[in-house]
């Protein structure tokens, strides 16, 4: 095989392929050629510490030998079967998902990613309830296809509207920037919860099929809800006969230290949608997992949902191996242990750097919100800091003024320090000077 230069790789990619969420003329991609553990390398041999887990999905780290071997073995035996076939990896994965999901979640519809999972969850919720409206939060991202984008509350929804009808958005439990004016989550009256019930009453409870919530809000700023938020959402949904859907695409698979983020609050949703960490991104796969009562509803009714790659044998084998790696390598235990250390380090950074307005963390899911002034909370442009980190071999991603620290769950404290020390330097050199 011919090996291209770094420039040739970048030029071919830019000339012949589109990049997501980007001005195509301004993209400057890294020519990535190999990876291992928490590191990856570009075509010039430069090593990067992956503080983003690529796109918060390589939870088991890069090139995990158990997952790579499972993909190789499955490819040698059976790469693809029609979605109407029954295969061993599909059946075993369905059973395993029923075992590790909370409560009586039992049956799975497989997709290729998170957006497709949310698309099909919308259909299933509407079929099951006979209602058409869907509620979701403003600070949310549920995928880029039309239905998933309609659920999405952030700015990326606006250019593609009108999307599907019937979606209503409500405000978030964003304690650092409380939309209801409270400045202390411990003493507030949870207007963010009362607000949801008020929206339900105005929209007509008998019209609402489901409420979609990210387990922990991901790309829209890593917003961790108060401890009573998820339990109260469960109570409200039960009161009005509304399905509660937890989007665990990003927050699932050990990212918060638990199989799924809702497990932190002992809540059983009616539907879980997921992707990313289910295979750690090694092969595309998503899933819609429903409670037994919803599964039984379709025993004598047609499920109007279908995908050519539903239950793809290679993807299911990769997922089984990924889940085995989580369990056998005690990866979630590492995420909890190192996650506590990460939280401590972030608090130290916040105390040291006036440019940090807030730090938020749960497990290995963390973010720093940078501001020009801690009193006004004016957002800060992170571009200089992001460029500094990447140029110094620490790969990160951000959303507006929130910098994410979301490395693979296998990272050690020493490797974490390696990246945080560069971040410490960048904050002092570039960001603190902009504060007032």
C-alpha positions in Angstrom: 0.0 0.0 0.0 1.3 3.5 -0.9 1.9 5.7 2.1 0.9 9.3 1.5 2.5 12.3 3.1 0.7 14.3 5.7 0.0 17.1 3.2 -1.3 14.6 0.6 -3.7 13.0 3.2 -5.0 16.4 4.2 -5.3 17.7 0.6 -7.2 14.6 -0.6 -9.6 14.7 2.4 -10.3 18.4 1.9 -10.7 18.2 -1.9 -13.0 15.1 -2.0 -14.8 14.9 1.4 -17.0 17.1 3.5 -16.3 17.8 7.2 -19.2 18.1 9.6 -20.2 21.4 11.3 -17.4 23.2 9.4 -16.7 26.0 6.9 -15.1 23.7 4.4 -12.5 26.2 3.3 -11.3 26.7 6.8 -10.9 23.2 8.1 -7.4 22.1 9.2 -7.6 18.4 10.0 -4.9 16.4 11.7 -3.7 13.6 9.3 -4.2 10.8 11.8 -2.5 7.5 10.9 -2.3 5.3 14.1 -3.4 5.1 17.7 -2.9 3.1 20.9 -4.3 3.5 24.3 -4.8 7.2 25.1 -2.5 8.4 22.3 -2.7 8.9 18.6 -0.1 9.9 16.0 -0.2 12.0 12.8 1.5 11.2 9.5 4.6 13.2 10.6 5.1 11.1 13.7 3.8 13.6 16.2 2.1 12.1 19.2 -1.1 13.5 20.8 -2.7 12.7 24.1 -6.4 12.2 23.3 -8.2 14.3 25.8 -11.4 14.1 23.7 -11.6 10.3 23.2 -11.9 11.5 19.5 -15.6 12.4 19.9 -16.2 11.1 23.4 -16.5 7.5 22.2 -13.2 5.7 22.4 -13.9 4.7 26.0 -11.8 1.5 26.0 -8.9 3.4 24.5 -7.5 3.1 21.0 -6.8 -0.3 19.4 -7.9 -2.4 22.3 -6.6 -5.9 21.4 -9.7 -7.8 22.5 -12.0 -5.6 20.4 -9.7 -5.6 17.4 -9.5 -9.4 17.5 -13.2 -9.8 17.8 -13.7 -7.7 14.7 -11.1 -9.7 12.9 -12.6 -13.0 13.9 -16.1 -12.0 13.0 -15.0 -10.6 9.6 -13.4 -14.0 8.9 -16.6 -15.8 9.6 -19.5 -13.5 8.6 -19.4 -9.8 7.9 -23.0 -9.1 7.0 -26.4 -10.7 7.2 -29.8 -9.2 6.1 -31.6 -7.6 9.0 -34.2 -10.3 8.6 -31.7 -13.0 9.6 -30.9 -14.2 13.1 -27.2 -14.2 14.0 -25.2 -15.2 17.1 -23.7 -11.8 17.8 -27.0 -10.0 17.4 -28.8 -12.3 19.8 -26.0 -12.4 22.4 -25.7 -8.6 22.3 -29.5 -8.1 22.7 -29.4 -10.4 25.8 -26.4 -8.6 27.2 -28.0 -5.2 26.8 -31.1 -6.5 28.7 -28.8 -7.6 31.5 -26.8 -4.4 31.9 -29.5 -1.8 31.4 -31.5 -0.7 34.4 -34.8 -2.1 35.5 -36.9 -4.0 33.0 -35.4 -2.5 29.8 -35.3 -5.6 27.6 -35.6 -5.4 23.8 -33.3 -3.6 21.4 -33.7 -2.1 17.9 -30.2 -1.7 16.4 -29.1 1.3 14.3 -25.9 2.7 13.0 -25.5 5.6 15.4 -27.0 7.9 17.9 -29.0 10.1 15.5 -30.7 7.0 14.0 -31.4 5.7 17.5 -33.2 8.9 18.4 -35.1 8.9 15.1 -36.5 5.4 15.8 -37.2 6.2 19.5 -39.4 9.1 18.3 -41.4 6.6 16.1 -41.6 4.0 18.8 -42.8 6.5 21.4 -45.5 7.9 19.0 -46.6 4.3 18.0 -46.9 3.2 21.6 -48.6 6.2 23.1 -50.7 7.3 20.1 -49.6 10.9 20.9 -47.5 13.1 18.6 -45.7 15.8 20.7 -42.1 15.4 22.0 -40.5 17.5 24.6 -36.7 18.1 24.8 -34.3 20.7 26.3 -32.9 23.8 24.6 -29.3 23.0 25.6 -29.2 19.6 24.0 -27.9 17.7 21.0 -29.6 14.5 19.8 -28.2 14.0 16.3 -28.0 15.6 12.9 -30.8 13.8 11.0 -34.1 15.7 10.7 -36.0 14.1 13.6 -33.0 14.1 15.9 -32.2 17.7 14.8 -35.7 18.7 15.7 -35.1 17.4 19.2 -31.8 19.3 19.4 -32.2 22.6 21.1 -28.9 24.3 20.2 -28.0 26.6 17.3 -27.4 23.8 14.9 -31.1 23.2 14.7 -31.9 26.6 13.3 -30.4 26.3 9.8 -32.3 23.1 9.0 -35.7 24.2 10.1 -38.5 23.5 9.5 -37.8 20.0 10.8 -40.4 17.5 11.9 -43.4 19.0 13.7 -44.5 18.4 17.2 -41.3 19.1 19.1 -41.4 21.5 22.0 -38.3 22.7 23.9 -38.0 23.7 27.6 -35.2 25.3 29.7 -32.4 23.4 31.4 -31.1 22.7 34.9 -28.0 24.8 34.2 -27.1 25.8 37.7 -24.1 28.0 36.8 -26.3 30.1 34.5 -29.7 29.4 36.0 -32.3 30.7 33.6 -34.6 31.3 36.6 -32.2 33.6 38.4 -31.1 31.3 41.3 -27.4 31.3 42.2 -27.2 28.3 44.5 -28.4 24.9 43.5 -28.6 23.8 47.1 -31.1 26.5 48.1 -33.1 27.0 44.9 -36.7 25.9 44.6 -36.1 23.8 41.5 -38.0 26.1 39.2 -36.3 24.1 36.3 -38.5 21.2 37.3 -41.7 23.1 37.9 -41.1 24.8 34.5 -41.3 21.4 32.8 -44.6 20.5 34.4 -46.0 23.9 33.4 -44.9 23.4 29.8 -46.6 20.0 29.8 -49.9 21.5 31.1 -49.8 24.2 28.4 -49.0 21.8 25.6 -51.7 19.3 26.7 -50.5 16.2 28.7 -52.6 13.9 26.5 -50.8 15.2 23.4 -47.2 14.4 24.6 -45.6 11.1 23.7 -42.2 11.4 25.3 -39.6 13.6 27.0 -36.1 13.2 25.7 -33.2 14.1 28.0 -29.5 13.5 27.7 -28.4 11.5 30.8 -25.9 14.3 31.4 -26.0 17.1 28.8 -22.9 16.6 26.7 -21.7 18.9 23.9 -23.9 21.8 25.1 -21.6 22.4 28.0 -21.5 19.3 30.1 -24.5 20.2 32.4 -24.9 17.9 35.3 -28.4 18.0 36.8 -29.2 18.4 40.5 -29.6 15.0 42.2 -33.4 15.3 42.4 -33.8 16.3 38.7 -34.0 12.8 37.1 -36.2 11.3 39.8 -38.6 14.2 39.5 -38.7 13.8 35.7 -39.6 10.2 36.3 -42.4 11.2 38.6 -43.8 13.8 36.2 -43.8 11.4 33.3 -45.5 8.7 35.3 -48.1 11.3 36.4 -49.1 12.2 32.8 -48.4 8.8 31.1 -45.5 10.3 29.1 -42.5 8.1 28.1 -39.2 9.1 29.6 -36.3 8.7 27.1 -32.7 8.9 28.2 -30.2 9.7 25.4 -27.1 7.9 26.6 -25.2 8.3 23.3 -22.4 10.3 25.0 -23.1 9.9 28.7 -23.4 6.1 28.7 -20.8 3.3 28.8 -18.9 4.2 31.9 -18.4 7.9 31.0 -19.9 8.9 34.4 -18.5 5.8 36.1 -21.8 3.8 35.6 -23.1 1.8 32.7 -25.5 4.7 32.0 -25.7 8.2 33.5 -29.3 7.6 34.8 -27.9 4.9 37.0 -26.3 7.7 39.1 -29.8 8.6 40.2 -31.4 5.2 40.3 -33.9 6.0 37.6 -35.3 3.6 35.0 -36.3 5.3 31.8 -38.8 3.8 29.4 -36.3 4.0 26.5 -32.6 4.3 26.3 -30.9 5.5 23.1 -27.2 4.9 22.8 -24.2 4.6 20.5 -20.6 5.8 20.7 -19.2 3.8 23.7 -21.2 0.7 22.8 -18.3 -0.2 20.4 -16.0 2.6 21.5 -16.4 3.8 17.9 -14.5 0.8 16.4 -17.5 -0.1 14.3 -20.7 2.1 13.8 -23.5 0.9 16.0 -26.5 2.5 17.8 -29.3 1.1 19.8 -32.9 1.8 21.0 -33.6 -0.2 24.1 -37.1 -0.3 25.4 -38.9 -1.6 28.6 -40.7 -4.9 28.4 -44.2 -3.3 28.3 -43.2 -1.4 25.1 -41.6 -4.5 23.6 -44.8 -6.5 24.2 -46.9 -3.8 22.5 -45.4 -4.7 19.2 -46.0 -8.5 19.6 -49.1 -8.1 17.6 -48.4 -4.9 15.8 -46.0 -3.9 13.0 -43.0 -2.0 14.0 -42.7 0.5 11.1 -38.9 0.8 11.4 -36.2 -0.7 9.3 -32.5 -0.3 8.3 -30.3 -2.3 6.0 -27.6 -2.5 8.6 -29.9 -3.2 11.6 -28.1 -5.8 13.8 -24.9 -5.7 11.7 -22.9 -8.8 12.6 -19.5 -7.1 12.6 -20.8 -4.2 14.8 -22.6 -6.6 17.2 -19.4 -8.6 17.6 -17.4 -5.4 18.3 -20.0 -4.4 20.9 -19.8 -7.7 22.7 -16.0 -7.5 22.9 -16.2 -3.9 24.1 -18.6 -4.8 26.9 -16.4 -7.7 27.8 -13.4 -5.3 28.0 -15.3 -2.9 30.2 -16.0 -5.8 32.6 -12.8 -7.8 32.5 -10.5 -4.9 32.6 -12.5 -3.1 35.3 -12.6 0.0 33.2 -15.5 1.6 34.9 -13.7 1.2 38.3 -10.8 3.1 36.8 -13.1 5.8 35.5 -14.4 6.3 39.0 -11.0 6.3 40.7 -9.2 8.5 38.2 -12.4 10.6 37.7 -12.2 11.6 41.4 -8.6 12.6 40.9 -9.6 14.6 37.8 -12.2 16.4 39.8 -9.7 17.4 42.5 -7.2 18.6 39.8 -9.9 20.7 38.2 -10.9 22.3 41.4 -7.2 23.3 42.0 -7.1 24.8 38.5 -10.2 26.8 39.2 -8.8 28.2 42.4 -5.6 29.1 40.6 -6.9 30.6 37.3 -9.4 33.5 37.3 -10.3 32.6 33.7 -12.2 29.5 35.0 -15.7 30.4 36.0 -16.9 26.9 36.7 -15.7 23.3 36.6 -18.2 20.4 36.2 -17.4 16.7 36.4 -18.9 13.3 37.0 -16.7 10.3 36.5 -14.5 10.9 33.4 -17.0 13.4 32.0 -15.8 16.9 32.7 -15.6 20.5 31.4 -14.2 23.9 32.3 -16.3 27.0 31.5 -14.0 29.9 30.8 -15.1 33.5 31.4 -13.6 37.0 31.2 -15.1 38.0 34.5 -16.4 35.7 37.2 -19.1 38.2 38.3 -20.5 38.9 34.8 -19.7 35.4 33.5 -18.9 36.9 30.1 -17.9 33.9 27.9 -14.3 33.7 26.7 -13.1 32.7 23.2 -11.2 29.5 23.7 -9.6 29.4 20.2 -6.1 30.5 21.5 -6.1 27.9 24.3 -7.4 25.1 22.0 -4.7 25.8 19.5 -2.0 25.9 22.2 -3.1 22.6 23.6 -3.2 20.9 20.2 0.2 22.3 19.1 1.6 20.9 22.4 0.3 17.5 21.7 -3.0 17.5 23.8 -6.0 17.0 21.6 -9.2 18.6 22.9 -12.6 19.8 21.8 -14.8 22.6 23.0 -18.3 24.0 22.7 -18.3 27.7 22.7 -16.5 28.7 26.0 -16.5 25.2 27.6 -13.4 23.1 27.2 -14.0 19.4 27.6 -11.6 17.0 29.4 -13.0 13.6 28.4 -10.1 11.1 27.8 -10.5 7.4 27.3 -11.6 5.7 30.5 -8.4 3.7 30.7 -6.2 6.8 31.3 -3.9 6.8 34.3 -3.4 9.6 36.8 0.1 10.2 35.4 -1.3 10.5 31.8 -4.0 12.8 33.1 -1.4 15.0 34.7 0.5 15.1 31.4 -2.4 16.8 29.8 -3.6 18.9 32.7 -0.1 20.4 33.2 -0.1 21.7 29.6 -3.6 23.1 30.2 -2.4 24.8 33.4 0.4 26.4 31.4 -1.9 27.5 28.6 -4.4 29.1 31.0 -1.7 31.1 32.7 0.0 32.1 29.5 -3.1 32.9 27.4 -6.4 33.1 29.2 -5.9 34.6 32.7 -4.4 37.8 31.1 -7.8 38.4 29.4 -9.8 38.5 32.7 -10.9 41.5 34.6 
